[in-house]
Amino acid sequence: MGTKPLAGIKVVEVAMWAFVPVAGGILADMGAEVIKVEPPTGDPIRGLVTGAARNGGGFDLGWECYNRGKQSITLDLKQEAGRAVLLRLLEDADVLLTNILPPARKKLGIDEDSLCPLFPNLIYAVGSATGRHGPEAHQGGFDAISFWARGGISMSLTEPGAAQPVGPPGPAFGDTLGGSMLAGGIAAAIAQRAMTGKASTVDVSLLSSAMWGMQRYVSHSVVEDVIAFPRPDKPNNVLVANYRTADDRFVALCMLQADKYWARFCEVAGRPELAADPRYADAALRRTNIDACWAELKALFASKTLAEWRAILAQQDGQWEVVQHPGELRFDVQAQANGYIQTIDCEDGRKLPLVSAPMQFDGQPCTASRAPECGAHSDTILAALGYDEEAIIDLKVAGVVF
């Protein structure tokens, strides 16, 4: 790909953990210069290496995935000299990206009211737990609670009588989705400024991102005054369901136009008599006789292995997929063909696999690169701002830069 779509855009990121840094990482992949301002001890996610977030191959994957392609400068923003450096960074910046809580932003003098009058061309972008308004706007949160739990996703997946609600499928699940939405909002604000000259503020919260994903249920609950939606114990359409195979894998069918595909499915599956059975002649009759029809299909799928079902289902036009493990995605032919996983060659000879940003331009994925070491670009950034060697040393002696 030639020039990336956000080439020439400068983003200053004052953010920690995953949600908002994800947005910065996507903007960097799209060509923006993203300067990450870290506290003297570094972004705390650098030290989060527990459970599923454990390092892989010597890489701190929690750090690498969400801070790809950025530059890092360490600044103590509690010191006036540190804030002065930040203000100089913002003089030619297009975007300030932050998740610092409102009281702390105000105390540091980096809140919207303090900065926007100084920099009228600056897009001020905030990621929060539950939104900028309301009695809890000053509180923080994480994806496991603000997105997954509060956003209604967990309970919608939890079986009745379960000992525990269903937890997130992986680390930073809500952060990555919410961060993607925040990056999209920032891109829209950049376009608006280019067309109108107006620099907007952009707000995305983990709660709003979860509610966007759950919008059908949320709207339904309002229309019919429903609190909880029970999980059905059987499908409404036997061709829209998951089935266990003989080798304990699952196949997911999603043939919404069931009558269009039913006869051919039964034929290639070796059970043409099911299509001829008057109880199953159309979708309405299959719903009426759902228990018997579903039992037939469960037994049918359980009689063959996944490999056999791959060959069988490939002979008909209905929609289906294998229910894959995360580790199988690297072998997925479509993921490979579209460059959905990139391999980055590191200077020490190791190879770092990163999932590509979900958007592509001119048929090509956005090229990713490694996340920076803490403060790796402090001297370079300061020099570009006009600080000479003596001034940089003074900032380091004062503990403003590390």
Secondary structure, 3 states (H helix, E strand, C coil): CCCCCCCCCEEEEECCCCHHHHHHHHHHHCCCEEEEEECCCCCHHHHCCCHHHCCECCECHHHHHHCCCCEEEECCCCCHHHHHHHHHHHCCCCEEEECCCHHHHHHHCCCHHHHCCCCCCCEEEEEECCCCCCCCCCCCCCHHHHHHHCCCHHHHHCCCCCCCCCCCCCCCHHHHHHHHHHHHHHHHHHHHHHHHCCCCEEEEEHHHHHHHHCHHHHHHHHHHCCCCCCCCCCCCCCCEEEEECCCCCEEEEECCCHHHHHHHHHHHCCCHHHHHCHHHCCHHHHHHCHHHHHHHHHHHHHCCCHHHHHHHHCCCCCCEEECCCHHHHHHCHHHHHCCCEEEEECCCCCEEEEECCCCEECCEECCCCCCCCCCCCHHHHHHHCCCCHHHHHHHHHCCCCC
